[in-house]
């Protein structure tokens, strides 16, 4: 609630009590309900649970097609 315009990563990685769970990775076929991307392609996503002072926070990321091409 206090983040306002601050980056979530900045908060997470400076906390000495941060614990990160394992990554779950998925290939997501578009179009997909809930993901506002057009086209008929596959994108990749990952998620993991962070624990800040024993409180869980699920963080999920979807990598856009342009990002995937830049890494090949």
ZIKA-V417342 format. One line per field, one symbol per residue. phi: phi as a letter, one per 30 degrees, with the letter a starting at -180 (. if undefined). Layout:
phi->???
This chain:
phi->.cdhcdddeddddcddcdbcdddccbccdcdbeicdbdjbbcbcbbbaccbchicdbdcbbbcdedddddcc
